[in-house]
Amino acid sequence: MFRTVTPSHPAYPRFVRASAWYDLVVTAGFATPWTYGLVHSALSRLGEEIGAGALPALDPVETLYANLMGSVVVVWALLRLLRPLPAHGLYDGLARTLFALWQAYALAQGAPYWLWLFLVAEVAFGVVQLVPWRFVRGAVSAPRSAGS
């Protein structure tokens, strides 16, 4: 029999942790200029090998944005590993929705097709973390004031 998993279900924190591990593995290389240079080179070679084309040459602004994204995602992943709270799963699912939208936009603009692999992962982790919230009534409500 299929059991409904809600954010209060004991399995839900495992989903939150799994998505955090994925983020840490995939984005840690983006967090510094030196590691991003290595990641950029590896992705470029992969693109050439599979016929998707190399990435454009690195520039300082691209590196800055990659480092900002990598740094924030690494910190966010560490928070979810240490404290996999249901609310963290909700917000991570919302962030993944945004990431998936921007990845789909990039693909529509001609980004290399290997980006689909990351898009699929974003959607999968987003669904796993957001769907349980649909079973929670009033899950995200305004806090009550002291006089209420």
Beta strands, then each sheet from edge to edge (+ up, - down):
end
